[in-house]
Each structure stands twice: as C-alpha cells, then as structure tokens.
Amino acid sequence: MKWTEAKERMDNSGEKWKFVLVESPVPNACVSELVPCTIFVTTSLLKTFTTNDDELALILGHEVSHLIHGHGSEAIDTETFLKTLEVLMLSLDPTEGLLSVFIIGAISILHRFLSASYSQHHELEADEMGIALAARACFDTRRAPLTFKKMHDHHIENNRELYGSADTDRRGLSDFLSTHPPSLERYEILTQTSQEENPEKYAQTHCAEVKKGFMDSLIAIRTKHDNRQN
C-alpha cells in the first residue's frame, strides 16, 4: 500500500470529516471516494448490531480502512479488466456467434467468482486494519468482534423463519459467490486478532487523544439516532 496515496484519499484538501445517519431497515455503513470525508451509517446498524461504542468503533475502523487501502479504486479497475476480458473472448469466437451463448454464461460465472473473491479479500483486509485502528484509539477490541457474532445469529434466525432451517453461515458454494466472508468466520478471526491488537498494546501512545476524537464522532451519531427515535 502506498501511504502517500492513502493520505491523499483521507485528507482531501483538509476537509472536515462528517457522519451521515441514514434511515434504513438495512444494517450497513460505508465510505466512498466519490463522497469525500463522509461516513454513512444506517439506523438499523446502530439498533441491531452495535449496542456499544467498542462495536461501533470497529465497524467505523473497518469502513475507513477500505478508503485507506483504496479498495474502491481497485474494485473499479478489476471490473474494467473483467469487462475487457469478456469483450475480447467474445471477439475471438471462431464460430461467428454459435459459441457466444456458452461463452457469455461461462464469463458471467467467472466474473461473479473473481469479483466475489476480490471483494472478500478486501473485507478481510479492512477487518485486519479496522481492529488495529480501534485498538489504537483505546477501544476494547476483545468485545468489539461480538458485532459479527450478532450478524451471524441474525442470519441464522432469518433462515429459520424463512426456510425452516438454520444455515450454519459456514462456507458453502454460495459463499464463494458472496461479496462478504461469513460473519462467523470474521468473528473468529477478529477475536483471535484482538489478542494482539488491543488497547494495552498502545497504552503508551496517544490513544487516549485519538479515542476522544472518536468518541465525539460516536456521540454525534448516536445523538442523531436517538433524536430520530423520539
């Protein structure tokens, strides 16, 4: 990763970062290079999966990590490459169209698999940096991963209600075509990582000052959420 490029993506000419609370039943949070210095958080995420500041700090650290790594730009480059490959393969069809249906189907599957694989790699990479950022800001990274356990439990309960079966949320064929790794797998990885990345590791640094800035942002988000609830 080139830190000079990461700094440019984060600084954006000194513009102050802001948080936008989105009223939505879909639990999510995101950061985009297309909307500089802005973190979007949905009300459902706050209500369902982040019941304490440590969990929310991990989620926000994860989203900021996507920006630091430049995952948005990399995803666009990957999509462009796959589209170019698709056009090239179709143009080389020696049967003048007879194999096009097969080629399109095969490319579509390959496209989905490669896109999902690349996206899952990005998610795990952002998890790894996100928990380090939360630890550097003095948040309890040992309990923060519980937010992903809640996502797993929610997934299980939804499957039970919809299909009468509790999917284990472990890796199956469909998971290889998913843009995110299974929540339970992420919970287990982050729980293990928290043994190394935790506030004690950074006790002699300026993490208390970093946490104050983080807390100001978290308070602002939760205040907006509480105001909408009233």
N, C-alpha and C positions, 0 to 999 in steps of 0.2 A: 504494500500500500504506500502511495506517495503522500506524505503528510502535508506537503505544500498544497497539493490539490484538495486534500481533506479540509485544510484550514480555510481555503477559499470557499468551499461549499458551506462551511459552518459560519464564517464571518459575514459574508455577503455585504461588504462595504460598511460594516458596523451597525447594521440594522438590528434593533432590539427584538429578541425572540418573544413570541406570544403563543398562547394556547387558545384553541377554539373548541368549545364544547358543542358537540353535535347531538341533537335529539334524535335518537335512533334505537330501534329494538335489536340491532346487530352490534354485538360487542366487538369493538375494534379501536385501534389507534394507528396513526400513520404520519409519516413525514415525507415530503416530496420536494425534489429540487425545483419543480415547477412553481411551487408556492414557498418562496424562501422564508426561513426563520419562523416557521409555523408548525406547531404540533396539533393535530386533530385528535380529539378523544371523544368517544361516544358515551352517552349517559348509561347505556346498557353495560359497558365495560366497568364503569365505576360501581354500578349497582350490583352486578352479578359476580365479577371475578376479582376485583381489587378492593378488599374490605379494610386494608390498612395501607399506610404510606410506604412501607417496605415493598409491598407487591406492586404498587403503582410506580415506584421508583425504578423497579426492574423493567417494567413494561416501557416506560419512557426512555430508559437507557438503551433498551433493545431498539426502539424506533430511531433514536439519534444515531445509533451505531450503523444503521442502514445508510444514513447520509454520510457519515464519516468514511465508510467503505466505498461509497459511490455505487451502491447496488442498483439504483435507478438507471444510471447511465449504462452500466454493464448489461442490464436486462434489455435495454433498447438495442444495444449492439448485438446481443445474442439473437433477438427477434429478427433484426435485419439480416444477419447471417443465415438464419434458418429459412427466411423468405427467399433469399437469393439462391440458396441451395435448391429450394423447391422449383423455382423458375428454371434453373439450369438443368435439373433432372428431366423436367417435362420437355425442354427444348431438345434433349438428346434422345427422345423416344423414336427408335428406328421404325416403328410400325405405323407412324403417322397418325397416332391417336388411339390405336387399338389397346395399347397398354396404359393409356392415360388414367383410366378409372382405377386400375390396380396401383399405379404409381401414386396417385393422389391419396388413396387410402393408406398406403404404406408411409408416405411422407407425413400424413396427418398424425398417425400413431407415433412416429419417430419425433415429430415436432412436440407433441404433448409430453413424451417421455423426457426429452432433453430439456425442455422448458421447466418441467416439474423438478427434475434432478438439480438443475442450476438454481432454481428458487429455494429448494430445501437446503442446499449448501449455504445460500445467503442467510436463511433463517438461523441456522446453527451458528454461523459466523457472527451474526448480530447478537445471538444469545450469549456467546462467549465474551464479546466485548461489553455487552449490556450489563452483565452481572459484575464485571470489573469496574464499570463506571459507577454502579450503585454502591459497591464496596468502597470506592474512593470517595464517595460522598457520605460515608459513615452510616449507610442503611444496613439493616440486618439481612444479609444475603442468605442466611441459613433458613429463614422462614419465607423469604420472598418467592422462591420457586413454587410455593403452595398454590399460587395463582394458576399454574399449569395443571396441577392436580385437580383443581376445581373445574378447569376446562375439560379435562378427561372425564370426570364424574358427570358433568353436564352432558357430554356426548353420549355416555353410556345410558343415562336416563332418557334422553331424547330417543335413542334407538329402541329402548324398551317400550316407550309409549307408542312409537310409530310402527314398529315391526314386531313387537313382542319378543325381541331378542336383544340381549346386552352385548353389543360388539365390544371386544376387548380393547379396541383402539391400538392394538399392536400392528406391526407391519404386515399387510397383505398386499395382493396385487394392486388394489385401488390406491394404496398408499404411495406406490411408486409413480402414480399419475397425479398425486396431490401436490399443491404448491407449498404445503407446510408438513414438517415431520409430525408424527403422532404426539399429542400433548403429553402422554405418559412418558414417552421416551425423552422428551425435552425436560420434564420434571426430574427424571432420574439423573440426567446428565448435569443439569444445573445444581441439583442437590450435592452431587459429587464435587462439582467445581467450587461450590461455596466453602468447602473445607480448605481451599487455598485462597480463594478470593472472598475476603470478609473484612469487616471494619478494623479488626485487630491488626491486620497486615499494614494498614495505613494510619495507625494510631498516632504516629509521629509526624504526620504530614499536615497539610492544611485542609483535611477532610471536613472538619467542623465548619469552616467557612463555606466550603462547597455545599455542605448539607443545608446551611441556612438559605443559600440561593435556591436550592432545590425545593426546600420546604415552602418558601414564599410562592413558588410556582404551583406546588401541590395544593396549598391553601386556596389559591385563586381558583383552581379547577374545581375543588370540592365546594367552594362557596357558590360558584355558578350553578353547580349541580343542585345544591340544597335550595337555592332560590327558585329554581325551576320546579322543584318538588312541592314547594309551598304555594 
